[in-house]
Amino acid sequence: METNPQEQENTYVLNPEDATEMVRLSHQDHLLTRDLGGVFPGGPDLSAMRDILDIACGPGGWVLDVAHEYPKARVVGLDISRKMTSYARAQAQSQGLDNVRFFVMNALQPLKFPDNSFDLVNARLMCGFVPKDVWPSLLQECMRIVRPGGIIRLTETDGGGLSNSPAGETLDGMLARAVHLSGKGLSRTGKSLGLIPVLARLLHNAGCVNVQQRPHLINFSVGSESYEACYQNATVSYQLLKPFLIKMGITTPQEFDQLYQQMQIEMLSEDFCGMWLLLSAWGQKPAAATQGA
């Protein structure tokens, strides 16, 4: 099932083969699963599911957590990065997880799985690589490979969070505009990523029924449980995003460096406050008897 990375068009705003990005994503995986309340907070019991897929799994944090928590399930992760999937396989082996498989695959191309292969198709934070006009076809592929009665779940955010850091808010606004100019996100103005308001609608339009939503609010103010992890995530991700912001003509190296240093100072101040909003939305593929009715 693996394909040659040279034959794949990478649309991720960061380099998916970057070792620093792999470490950042690994930490972010654990942060999100913990602070969102588990691998599927508010959703159905995964113990009844036999086959589970995670799209754009990165270094495999969510997949490994699911495989450990539900040893009778077969859990699959796919990602465009060979480095990420190799690392994920090594982690699965070191943890003694034999119910896991990882594939190098481009999520924006037809997925190399048969129809009706999975009980759950999961994806978190795809906003960084999915072009706005590809969302419908991507979700149709998810509908094809999920079984009747199975679930598709999306978790997205509209930015790096709200805070009382002026420099942080400026950088977040720059990122939203750069994503918009690159043809990603679903905002019509570029003032945000534009995904949270329409996440449920995307699932409805794909044909899902029983669509549900659950908001998540991560407090990363000074003194909070998530402060240190979110501080590290912000400082590393923006340093990695610097070439993308400059390439899109949003900022200059000098302006970025000044804002980046100021953001660090503001986030380290004793009165720093921040909240990160995410939304999970999920829906079911109609049962075969009612599908298309």
Backbone as a ProteinNet text record, in pm:
[ID]
protein_1_A
[PRIMARY]
METNPQEQENTYVLNPEDATEMVRLSHQDHLLTRDLGGVFPGGPDLSAMRDILDIACGPGGWVLDVAHEYPKARVVGLDISRKMTSYARAQAQSQGLDNVRFFVMNALQPLKFPDNSFDLVNARLMCGFVPKDVWPSLLQECMRIVRPGGIIRLTETDGGGLSNSPAGETLDGMLARAVHLSGKGLSRTGKSLGLIPVLARLLHNAGCVNVQQRPHLINFSVGSESYEACYQNATVSYQLLKPFLIKMGITTPQEFDQLYQQMQIEMLSEDFCGMWLLLSAWGQKPAAATQGA
[TERTIARY]
81.1	0	85.1	214.2	296.8	321.7	330.7	357.8	483.7	540.5	663.3	634.2	698.1	672.8	699.1	794	821.5	702.3	613.8	497.6	378	394.8	285.3	305.6	197.8	203.4	178.6	282.1	267.9	207.3	92.2	25.8	33.4	103.8	115.1	194.8	150.1	217.4	355.9	383.6	515.7	576.8	704.6	772.7	738.4	665.5	624.4	739.2	855.3	969.7	1064	1027.2	1110.7	1105.4	1221.6	1226.2	1169.6	1191.8	1137.5	986.1	929.6	784.6	729.6	802.3	757.7	749.7	850.4	850	736.4	716.9	608.6	473.7	449.5	322	301.1	408.6	398	351.6	412.3	370.2	228.1	194.6	60.1	-45.8	-14.8	-106.5	-144.9	-44.5	-69.4	-145.8	-110.7	-181.2	-329	-359.3	-498.3	-578	-522.1	-595.9	-624.5	-527.6	-548.3	-651.5	-633.8	-717.3	-854.5	-869.7	-1001.8	-1083.5	-1019.4	-1092.3	-1086	-985.4	-971	-967	-962.5	-948.7	-1077.1	-1192.6	-1318.7	-1416	-1388.7	-1473.2	-1614.7	-1712	-1851.3	-1908.1	-1825	-1871.9	-1908.5	-1940.9	-1978.4	-1859.4	-1887.7	-1785	-1709.3	-1578.5	-1498.4	-1474.4	-1506.3	-1478.4	-1560.2	-1670.2	-1752.1	-1701.1	-1597.6	-1547	-1428.3	-1430.8	-1324.9	-1210.2	-1243.3	-1142.5	-1154	-1041.8	-1038.5	-925.4	-952.8	-853.2	-832.6	-706.9	-673	-603.8	-664.7	-609.9	-513.5	-399.2	-294.5	-250.4	-208.1	-179.6	-51.2	34.4	160.9	243.6	304.2	385.2	303.9	171.5	89.1	39.2	43.9	5.7	-136.2	-234.4	-373.5	-392.2	-332.9	-344.7	-291.7	-175.4	-114.6	-198.8	-255.7	-341.9	-465.5	-526.4	-644.4	-608	-497.6	-455.9	-427.5	-370.3	-341.3	-469.7	-562.4	-686.3	-784.5	-779.1	-872.4	-792.2	-733.4	-643.3	-710.7	-843.6	-913.1	-942.6	-923.3	-947.8	-824.4	-847.1	-739.1	-734.1	-620.3	-608.5	-505.8	-544.7	-459.8	-436.9	-313.9	-281.4	-220.6	-253.6	-190.7	-138.2	-26.8	33.1	119.2	139.4	220.1	369.8	406.3	547.7	603	709.9	777.6	842.6	899.7	966.4	866.5	749.1	647	599.4	568.3	515.8	621.9	747.2	854.5	868.4	861.7	869	750.9	631	510.8	522.1	573.4	590.7	688.2	795.8	893.6	831.7	748.5	681.3	586.3	512.5	420.2	496.7	610.4	690.9	745.5	794.7	853.2	748.3	621.9	513.2	443.9	491	434.2	292.8	260.9	126.2	125.2	56	51.4	-80.7	-164.1	-292.9	-289.5	-170.5	-150.6	-80.5	-121.9	-50.4	-44.6	66.3	82.8	120.3	61.9	87.6	126.7	220.7	251.2	148.8	68.5	-41.3	-80.7	-116.3	-162.3	-313.1	-356.9	-499.1	-581.7	-518.1	-591.8	-615.3	-559.4	-579.8	-676.7	-732.7	-817.3	-743.7	-808.9	-745.1	-740.1	-629	-605.2	-663.8	-793.1	-866.5	-994.6	-1040.9	-1167.9	-1286.2	-1398	-1521.2	-1554.4	-1616.2	-1670.1	-1563.2	-1447.5	-1334.6	-1329.8	-1389.1	-1366	-1496.8	-1492.7	-1605.6	-1596	-1474	-1451	-1338.8	-1362.8	-1258.7	-1241.3	-1122.9	-1093	-989.5	-1000.9	-900	-897.4	-777.4	-761.3	-668.2	-712.8	-631.4	-576.3	-666.9	-627.5	-621.1	-650.6	-657.8	-526.1	-415.1	-285.5	-248.5	-330	-290.4	-406.4	-531.2	-643.1	-686.9	-672.2	-724.1	-875.7	-925.7	-1068.4	-1160.7	-1120.8	-1208.7	-1195.6	-1108.8	-1088	-1167.3	-1216.1	-1290.2	-1404.6	-1488	-1598.6	-1551	-1448.7	-1402.5	-1332.9	-1261.6	-1197.6	-1302.1	-1409.9	-1513.4	-1592.9	-1604.7	-1668.2	-1583.4	-1451.5	-1364.9	-1382.4	-1395.9	-1421.3	-1553	-1654.9	-1784.3	-1772.8	-1688.6	-1672.9	-1611.2	-1510.7	-1436.8	-1495.4	-1588.4	-1650.8	-1771.2	-1796.3	-1906.7	-2040	-2149.2	-2281.6	-2299.9	-2344.3	-2355.9	-2228	-2116.6	-1989	-1984	-1875.1	-1864.9	-1745	-1766.3	-1658.1	-1649.8	-1530.3	-1513.5	-1402.4	-1430.8	-1333.8	-1313.6	-1188.9	-1158.8	-1071.9	-1117.9	-1046.3	-1044.3	-963.7	-955.9	-957.1	-980.2	-977.4	-854.8	-755.8	-632.1	-558.5	-458.9	-375.8	-433.3	-552.9	-616.8	-626.1	-706.1	-722.2	-637.2	-571.7	-487.7	-477.1	-412.6	-387.2	-246.6	-188	-58.3	-80.6	-54	-71.6	11.7	135.1	220.3	168.2	120.3	64.4	-59.2	-145.5	-265.2	-228.8	-124.5	-80.6	-28.6	51.5	103.8	-8.7	-106.2	-218.5	-297.8	-315.2	-383.3	-304.9	-172.9	-88	-102.5	-106.3	-120.2	-253.2	-360.7	-492.2	-492.3	-429.5	-424.4	-338.6	-226.9	-138.8	-207.7	-278.4	-353	-458.8	-526.6	-629.6	-568.1	-455.2	-390.5	-338.1	-305.7	-254.5	-366.2	-492.1	-605	-656.4	-619.4	-666	-756.7	-810.1	-908.2	-1039.1	-1141.6	-1271.4	-1325.3	-1238.8	-1280.3	-1293.1	-1391	-1408.1	-1328.7	-1274.5	-1203.2	-1057.7	-1021.7	-886.5	-864.1	-971	-956.1	-946.2	-983.2	-968.7	-951.4	-938.6	-931.2	-1068.7	-1174.6	-1310.2	-1368	-1310.2	-1354.2	-1459.8	-1444.5	-1535.7	-1682.5	-1717.6	-1859.8	-1921.8	-1840.9	-1897	-1865.3	-1803.8	-1760.3	-1878	-1984.4	-2102.3	-2165.8	-2167.7	-2225.6	-2147.6	-2016.5	-1936.3	-1978.8	-2003.8	-2046.7	-2187.1	-2276.7	-2412	-2405.2	-2326.2	-2316.6	-2257.3	-2173.2	-2113.6	-2212.1	-2325.2	-2426.1	-2436.9	-2365.1	-2372	-2506.9	-2549.9	-2670.6	-2629.8	-2724.3	-2699.2	-2571	-2553.1	-2431.9	-2436.9	-2328.2	-2317.3	-2189.8	-2186.6	-2070.9	-2035.3	-1907.3	-1861.1	-1746.9	-1765	-1656.5	-1556.3	-1434.4	-1327.6	-1256.8	-1232.2	-1163.6	-1042.9	-924.3	-800.3	-747.8	-738	-683.2	-531.1	-461.8	-316.4	-259.6	-335.3	-287	-172.6	-92.1	15.2	-42.9	19.3	-26.5	-121	-170.9	-262.6	-184.2	-253.4	-190.5	-130.7	-194.4	-153.2	-61.4	-27.2	51.6	184.9	262.8	396.2	390.9	300.8	290.8	247.1	151.3	103.5	208.3	284.1	392.7	495.3	535.6	631.6	574.4	447.3	383.7	381.3	347.7	339.6	476.5	574.8	706.9	771.5	755.2	814.1	738.2	603.7	526.3	546.7	552	570.2	709.5	810	942.9	945.4	875	866	781.6	684.5	595.4	658	768.5	831.5	852.5	911.3	930.1	798.2	694.5	563.5	505.1	511.3	456.7	532	662.3	742.6	714.7	706.3	678	545.1	444.3	312.8	305.8	416.2	420.7	349.3	327.4	253.4	341.5	471.3	563	703.3	793.8	935.6	1012.4	1134	1211.1	1230	1254.6	1278.6	1151.1	1038.9	913.2	876.2	891.5	857.3	941.4	1073.3	1161.1	1122.8	1087.7	1047.8	918.9	820.3	694.2	713.7	795.6	818.6	883.1	984	1048.7	952.7	871.2	774.9	669.2	625	527.9	583.9	710	771.1	772.4	809.5	812.4	673.7	573.2	436	380.2	413.1	363.5	431.1	549.4	621	586.5	508.2	471.7	372.9	373	292.4	142.7	102.9	-40.5	-90.4	-10.5	-53.2	-174.8	-273.5	-393.5	-420	-457.5	-487.1	-587.2	-669.8	-767.6	-762.5	-762.8	-758.2	-889	-963.8	-1093.4	-1080.6	-1131.8	-1140.7	-1281.9	-1316.4	-1448.3	-1435	-1501.3	-1514.8	-1656.5	-1668.7	-1799.5	-1793.6	-1899.3	-1901.4	-2041.9	-2046.2	-2173.4	-2160.3	-2274	-2278	-2306.2	-2246.7	-2287.5	-2421.8	-2518.3	-2649.4	-2641	-2729.2	-2738.5	-2770.9	-2727	-2741	-2886.6	-2980.6	-3121.2	-3177.1	-3112.9	-3166.3	-3075.2	-2954.8	-2860.8	-2916.7	-2913.4	-2960	-3107.9	-3179.9	-3325.4	-3364.8
-121	0	127	113	232.5	283.1	416.1	479.5	563.1	597.5	675.6	820.1	875.7	1013.7	1112.1	1079.1	1169.5	1180.6	1079.2	1082	1149	1193.5	1253.6	1404.3	1476.6	1621.3	1655.4	1706.4	1742.6	1882.1	1892.8	2022.4	2072.2	2000.3	2041	2170.9	2262.4	2391.9	2379.5	2265.6	2237.9	2118.3	2095.1	1981.6	1855	1760.3	1641.4	1546.9	1567.9	1482.1	1546.8	1662.1	1733.2	1664.7	1631	1560.3	1644.9	1776.2	1863.9	1865.1	1865.3	1860.9	1728.1	1620.6	1490.8	1490.8	1546.7	1554.1	1644.1	1757.3	1849.1	1780.1	1710.7	1642	1532	1463.6	1358.8	1417.2	1528.6	1594.6	1648.3	1703.2	1758.4	1648	1531.3	1417.3	1385.8	1376	1340.8	1452.3	1576.6	1690.6	1687.6	1666.4	1669.9	1553.4	1432.8	1317.9	1335.8	1385.6	1408	1517.6	1632.4	1747.8	1743.5	1663.1	1646.4	1539.4	1465.5	1369.3	1226.2	1191.6	1054.6	1043.9	919.7	898.8	931.4	921.4	957.5	1009.5	1128.1	1180.6	1210.5	1160.7	1188.4	1101	1015	931.6	792.7	704.7	567.3	487.7	376.3	287.5	222.4	247	191.9	41.9	-15.1	-157.5	-246.2	-191.4	-269.7	-259.6	-180.4	-157.4	-247.6	-309.4	-403.3	-335.2	-239.3	-178.5	-26.5	39.1	183	242.6	354.3	423.2	565	608.1	747.3	806.5	909.1	974.4	1084.7	1092.8	1190.3	1169.8	1048	1007.4	1066.1	1125.1	1177.4	1067.7	1094.8	993	888	890.1	777.6	780.7	896.1	901.4	854	902.5	862.9	714.6	667.1	526.4	436	469.8	387.1	388.6	503.9	511.6	423	427.6	344.8	197.6	161.6	21.1	-33.1	49.5	8.5	-5.6	89.3	89.8	-16.7	-49.3	-148.2	-254.9	-349.8	-447.7	-542.3	-554.6	-642.3	-573.4	-442	-367.5	-372.4	-363.4	-348	-200.1	-137	7.5	40.2	125.5	161	311.7	351.3	492	513	624.3	657.6	800.1	822.9	956	964.8	1086	1106.1	1094.1	1102.1	1105.4	966.9	929.4	803.4	808.4	922.4	934.2	916.7	980.1	969.6	824.8	759.9	623.5	525.3	545.6	458.4	473.1	596.6	620.8	555.5	570.3	513.3	361	296.7	151.2	110	186.8	155.7	169.5	270.2	288	172.4	129.1	16.7	-109.4	-131.6	-249.9	-243	-124.8	-111.3	-127.4	-95.3	-107.5	-244.2	-329.7	-463.3	-465.2	-369	-360.3	-430.4	-542.8	-616.9	-597.7	-505.7	-477.4	-344.6	-302.9	-172.4	-190.4	-111	-104.8	41	78.9	214.6	208.6	298.7	303.9	445.2	453.3	579.9	599.2	704.1	723.8	871.1	920.8	1059.3	1063	1128.6	1133.2	1208.6	1286.6	1364.7	1287.8	1168.6	1081.9	969.8	898.3	783.5	689.8	655.1	574.7	427.7	364.1	227.1	124.7	140.4	45.7	6.4	-117.7	-158.6	-84	-85.6	-30	-97.4	-18.9	-73.6	-145.2	-81.3	-144.9	-114	-1.5	44.3	76.5	59.4	98	244.1	295.7	435.8	492	607.9	683.7	813.9	834.8	949.7	1039.7	1170.1	1263.3	1385.6	1425.6	1543	1642.9	1767.9	1880.1	1858.5	1839.2	1828.3	1964.2	2070.8	2204.6	2248.2	2188.4	2231.1	2177.4	2086.2	2031.9	2011.3	2023.3	1996.2	2124.5	2132.4	2247.8	2257.5	2379.8	2400.3	2325.5	2310.2	2243.2	2090.9	2038.3	1893.8	1829.8	1910.2	1854.1	1761.6	1800.7	1711.1	1575.8	1573.7	1445.5	1362.9	1427.6	1355.3	1286.7	1358.5	1299	1192.2	1204.5	1097.8	970.6	985.2	868.6	806.2	891.6	839.8	762.4	816.4	747.3	613.8	609.4	484.9	375.7	409.9	306.3	274.2	357.1	325.7	234.8	144.6	50.3	117.2	65.5	117	112.5	223.4	234.7	279.6	284.6	329.2	480.6	527.9	668.5	735.9	860.2	949.4	1060.8	1083.3	1190	1283.5	1414.4	1518.9	1605.3	1641.5	1736.9	1846.8	1971.2	2083.7	2202.7	2300.7	2426.1	2539.6	2661	2776.1	2863	2810.8	2885.7	2837	2912.7	2873.5	2908.5	2966.4	2998.8	3148.8	3187.1	3326.4	3352.8	3467.8	3498.8	3650.4	3689.4	3831.8	3870.8	3790.1	3823.1	3893.3	4023.8	4093.9	4032.9	3997	3938.4	3801.3	3723.3	3592.9	3604.6	3700.6	3720.7	3769.1	3851.6	3898.7	3782.1	3696.6	3580.6	3486	3468.4	3381.4	3435.9	3567.5	3629.4	3614.5	3626	3605	3463.6	3366.1	3227.3	3204.2	3260.5	3244.6	3301.9	3418.2	3479	3396	3343.4	3262.3	3133.7	3068.5	2948.2	2979.3	3091.8	3134	3156.5	3226.5	3255.4	3128.7	3028.3	2902.9	2811.2	2856.5	2778.2	2675.7	2689.5	2595.6	2668.1	2590.7	2648.4	2671.4	2712	2735.9	2874.3	2962	3100.4	3174	3261.8	3342.3	3471.9	3504.3	3630.2	3612.2	3495.5	3474.7	3525	3560	3607.6	3492.1	3374	3252.6	3137.1	3016	2899.9	2863.4	2903.2	2888.9	2749.4	2659.3	2520.1	2488.1	2542.6	2507	2532.2	2646.6	2670.1	2571.3	2512	2430.8	2281.9	2240.9	2102.2	2004.9	2035.5	1947.9	1948.6	2065.1	2075.6	1990.7	1985.4	1900.8	1755.2	1709.4	1571.1	1548.4	1643.6	1633.9	1624.9	1713.6	1717	1587.9	1522	1395.7	1279.8	1302	1197.9	1135.6	1189.7	1135.2	1166.4	1079.4	1100.1	1100.1	1143.8	1148.4	1225.6	1339.6	1420.2	1487.1	1475.5	1535.2	1618.4	1711.5	1797.5	1805.4	1824.8	1843.4	1945.1	2060.2	2157.9	2120.6	2163.8	2140.1	2272.9	2304.2	2427.8	2392.4	2421.5	2392.9	2523.4	2528.3	2644.8	2632.6	2728.5	2725	2851.9	2906.6	3021.7	2979.7	3078	3049.2	2982.4	2873.4	2801.3	2686.7	2677.6	2569.2	2441.9	2329.2	2201.1	2195.5	2265	2257.1	2370.7	2459.4	2577.8	2540.6	2459.1	2428.7	2360.7	2263.2	2191.2	2284.4	2372.3	2464.8	2571.5	2613.9	2709.2	2647.6	2524.5	2456.8	2435.8	2399.1	2376.7	2505.3	2616.5	2744.9	2791.4	2784.3	2835.6	2750.9	2619.1	2533.2	2546.9	2544.8	2548.2	2678.6	2792	2918.3	2930.4	2875	2876.5	2793.7	2680.3	2597.8	2663.4	2746.7	2813.1	2937.3	2982.4	3104.7	3102.8	2997.5	2998.5	3006.8	2940.9	2944.4	3085	3152.4	3288.3	3385.2	3367.6	3455.2	3423.5	3295.4	3254.8	3311.3	3315.4	3365.6	3517.5	3583.9	3730	3797	3724.3	3777.4	3862.6	3828.5	3898.8	3894	3962.9	3960.8	3888.4	3841.4	3776.1	3864.5	3992.5	4083.6	4103.1	4124.5	4143.4	4017.2	3902.3	3776.9	3757.5	3776.4	3754.2	3844.5	3969.2	4061.8	4015	3974.9	3927.6	3797.5	3710.2	3581.2	3599	3685.1	3710.7	3776.9	3869.6	3936.4	3837.5	3745.7	3644.6	3560	3519.9	3440.7	3517.7	3644.9	3727.1	3737.2	3760.8	3777.6	3647.5	3534.4	3406.8	3365.5	3418.3	3387.4	3482.7	3584.6	3680.4	3616.3	3661.5	3598.2	3619.4	3715.1	3739.9	3687.2	3599	3547.2	3457.1	3476.1	3393.7	3349	3223.1	3173.2	3059.1	3051.9	2944.8	2896	2764.2	2703.7	2629.1	2671.8	2612	2513.4	2392.9	2292.3	2237.6	2173	2112.5	1974.7	1876.3	1745.2	1732	1682.9	1654.2	1515.1	1438.5	1303.3	1266.1	1175.9	1129.3	987.5	924.2	785.3	774.3	673.2	634.6	562.5	601.2	536.4	385.4	315.7	171.1	140.4	25.7	-8.5	0.9	-30.7	-32.7	105.9	208.3	343.5	435.1	388.7	474.1	516.6	649.1	704	722.3	685.9	701.5	846
0	0	0	21.8	25.2	-116.8	-125.6	-253.7	-241.8	-354.3	-357.6	-321.1	-215.2	-178.2	-291	-381.3	-492.6	-587.8	-583.3	-670.7	-604.2	-478.1	-404.6	-396.2	-405.6	-391.1	-245.1	-178	-38.2	-28.7	35.9	52.2	195.2	281.7	421.5	429.8	517.3	526.6	589.7	654.7	709.7	638	660.5	600	678.4	618.7	693.6	727	667.1	696.4	798.6	852.7	948.6	1085.1	1140.3	1267.8	1381.5	1377.6	1481.7	1477.7	1356.9	1343.5	1394.1	1372.9	1422.2	1575	1639.5	1786	1834	1765.6	1804.9	1794.2	1684.2	1665.6	1768.6	1805.4	1906.1	2039.1	2080.4	2204.5	2192.5	2075.1	2055.3	2060.8	2005.3	2011.5	2156	2241.3	2381	2452.2	2422.2	2481.4	2445.2	2317.1	2272.6	2330.8	2326.7	2379.3	2528.2	2602.2	2745.4	2771.6	2707.1	2740.2	2674.4	2569.3	2509.3	2581.4	2671	2752.7	2705.2	2624.8	2578.7	2428.4	2377.9	2234.4	2157.5	2224	2158.8	2265.2	2321.3	2428.8	2380.9	2455.9	2422.6	2313.4	2255.4	2145.5	2192.7	2098.9	2133.8	2185.2	2246.7	2299.6	2184.1	2178.7	2069.6	2082.9	2199.4	2219.5	2126.2	2072.4	1979.7	1836.2	1812.6	1677.2	1648.6	1532.3	1495.4	1421.9	1333.2	1246	1253.8	1285.7	1308.2	1226.4	1159	1076.4	1126	1131.2	1160.5	1039.1	980.3	861.1	903	833.3	866.4	1010.7	1041.3	1179.2	1233.8	1148.2	1196.6	1261.4	1377.3	1444.7	1518.4	1501.9	1545.6	1688.4	1754.8	1895	1922.9	1844.9	1867.7	1835.9	1728.4	1689.8	1800.1	1853.7	1958	2085.5	2119	2236.6	2220	2101.2	2075.6	2079.8	2015.5	2011.5	2151.2	2236.4	2373.8	2454.9	2436.1	2514.6	2467.4	2335.9	2278.9	2205.3	2277.8	2215.6	2117.1	2121	2027.3	1894.1	1887.7	1763.6	1674.3	1544.5	1447.7	1410.9	1438.9	1424.1	1316.5	1223.3	1109.1	1108.1	1080.5	1061.6	925	860.6	733.6	738.4	670.6	664.5	540.1	490.4	370.3	399.8	526.8	565.7	596.5	528.2	558.2	696.6	731.2	860.5	973.9	961	1065.4	1080.3	969.5	977.5	1027	988.9	1039.1	1190.2	1237	1381.3	1452.3	1393.9	1455.1	1463.5	1357.4	1360.2	1470.5	1484.8	1588.8	1727.4	1745.3	1874.1	1902.8	1801.1	1819.4	1858.8	1793.5	1824.3	1966.3	2006.4	2140.2	2248.7	2216.7	2314.1	2307.4	2217.6	2206.4	2151.4	2064.9	2007.6	1871.6	1863.4	1737.6	1664	1712.2	1646.3	1572.5	1528.5	1464.6	1330.9	1232.6	1104.4	1060.1	997.3	946.6	799	719.9	576.2	534	439.4	373.5	263.6	274.8	180.1	179.1	63.3	48.7	70.7	177.7	211.6	108.8	22.4	-76.4	-206.3	-215	-330.3	-291.2	-389.5	-355.1	-259.2	-149.8	-46	-87.8	-59.2	-105.8	-8	19.5	103.3	30.6	48.2	-13.1	48.1	-21.8	33.1	166.5	255.8	382	465.1	480.4	550	699.9	743	879.9	951.2	1083.2	1167.8	1210.2	1215.5	1252.1	1167.4	1106.1	1037.1	1114.2	1167.3	1252.7	1185.6	1208.8	1159.1	1249.5	1290	1374.8	1306.4	1301.7	1255.3	1114.1	1020	879.5	810.7	886.2	825.9	764.1	806.9	756.9	620.8	564.3	433.8	336.6	379	289.1	217.5	84.5	10.8	26.4	23.2	52.9	-42.7	-168.4	-263.7	-261.1	-173.7	-166.2	-52.5	41.1	154.1	109.9	12.1	-26.5	-77.7	-164.1	-217.8	-110.6	-18.6	90.2	177.9	208.6	292.1	217	85.4	8.9	13.7	13.3	28.5	166.6	267.8	402.6	406.5	339.2	334	260.9	158.8	82.2	167.3	246.8	318.2	455.3	506.3	634.6	610.8	703.4	689.4	717.6	660.8	698	849.9	905.7	1050.4	1118.1	1042.1	1096.4	1111.7	1170.3	1210.6	1145.6	1103.6	1061.4	1165	1219.2	1317.5	1275.3	1281	1251.1	1374.6	1403	1509.3	1450.4	1462.2	1402.1	1497.3	1462.4	1535.4	1434.4	1482.3	1392.8	1414.7	1484.9	1504.9	1627.5	1668.4	1781.2	1915.8	1917.9	2044.6	2067.1	2164.2	2203.8	2327.4	2330.6	2445.3	2462.6	2572.1	2595.1	2551	2460.2	2401	2267.6	2257.6	2129.3	2017.4	2047.3	1942.7	1900.7	1997.1	1964.7	1877.5	1907.9	1826.5	1686.6	1676.3	1544.3	1460.7	1520.3	1448.4	1408.8	1496.9	1465	1346.7	1343.2	1229.7	1100.6	1109.8	992.5	939.3	1031.1	988.6	918.6	972.2	909.2	767.9	749.4	615.3	520.9	572	487.6	444.7	537.5	504.1	398.4	414.7	318.2	180	175.2	47.4	-19.6	59.4	2.8	-44.8	-28.7	-77.4	20.2	147.7	250.2	347.5	441.7	531.7	457.6	530.3	467.2	497.1	545.7	568.1	435	425.5	304.3	310.5	428	444.7	485.7	538	586.4	726.7	797.7	935.7	1034.9	992.2	1073.1	976.2	1028.8	940.2	884.9	955.7	903.4	907.8	988	987.4	1092.4	1212	1320.6	1285.8	1225.8	1198.7	1099.4	1012.2	903.6	916.8	1026.6	1038.9	1030.8	1104.4	1099.7	960.9	896.2	762.3	661.9	674.8	586.2	597	719.2	739.3	684.7	708.2	651.6	499.7	438.8	292.5	236.1	315.1	270.2	279.3	346.9	358.7	496.2	595.1	730.5	795	882.9	962.3	1110.2	1194.9	1340	1372.2	1306.5	1327.2	1464.4	1536.9	1669.5	1677.3	1773.8	1793.1	1940.9	1966.4	2104.1	2104	2169.7	2178.2	2286.3	2267.6	2364.9	2391	2515	2551.9	2637.4	2585.2	2657.4	2716.6	2846.9	2917.9	2919.6	2855.3	2860.2	2921.9	3017.5	3093.9	3185.6	3227.3	3322.7	3447.3	3491.1	3608.3	3578.8	3454	3419	3386.9	3388	3360.4	3220.6	3126	2986	2942.5	3035.4	2996.6	2933.1	3000.2	2950.9	2814.4	2799.4	2671.8	2559.6	2588	2485	2453	2552.7	2527.5	2433.3	2461.8	2375.5	2235.5	2227.5	2097.6	2015.5	2080.5	2009.8	1962.8	2049.6	2011.6	1903	1911.8	1808.6	1676.9	1682.1	1557.5	1482.6	1553	1480.6	1421.9	1489.4	1429.8	1301.6	1302.5	1182.4	1074	1115.2	1019.3	955.6	1007.8	957.5	805.7	746.8	600.8	523.5	573.9	507.6	509.7	622.4	633.5	543	534.6	447.6	300.7	267.5	129.3	79.8	167.9	129.6	129.5	160.2	156.7	272.1	381.5	494.9	585	591.3	680.6	622.4	687.5	652.8	763.2	733.6	839.5	962.5	939.6	1051.2	1134.1	1066.7	1139.6	1215.4	1150.9	1217.8	1343.4	1333.3	1448.1	1564.6	1534.6	1640.6	1708.7	1628.1	1683.9	1761.8	1708.8	1773.3	1911.4	1919	2047	2145	2093.8	2181.1	2230.9	2144.9	2186.8	2301.3	2290.2	2396.4	2528.3	2522.7	2644	2704.8	2620.8	2670.2	2726.4	2664.2	2714.2	2845	2871.4	2994.2	3108.7	3079.4	3184.6	3281.1	3404.6	3508.8	3490.8	3407	3386.3	3251.5	3186.1	3055.7	3070.1	2982.3	2979.3	2836.1	2819.5	2685.8	2688.8	2585.4	2568.4	2423.9	2406.6	2273.5	2251.3	2150.2	2119.5	2003.8	2024.9	1919.8	1917.1	1807.7	1794.5	1730.7	1790.7	1728.2	1675.1	1552.6	1493.8	1433.2	1454.8	1399.3	1354.3	1257.6	1206.2	1155.5	1131.1	1086.6	937.9	876.8	742.2	753.1	671.7	682.6	665	732.4	714.9	569.7	523.2	380.6	333.4	421.1	379.9	355.3	420.6	407	328.3	297	226.3	91	66.8	-59.8	-65.5	42.9	44.8	58.1
[MASK]
+++++++++++++++++++++++++++++++++++++++++++++++++++++++++++++++++++++++++++++++++++++++++++++++++++++++++++++++++++++++++++++++++++++++++++++++++++++++++++++++++++++++++++++++++++++++++++++++++++++++++++++++++++++++++++++++++++++++++++++++++++++++++++++++++++++++++++++++++++++++++++++++++++++

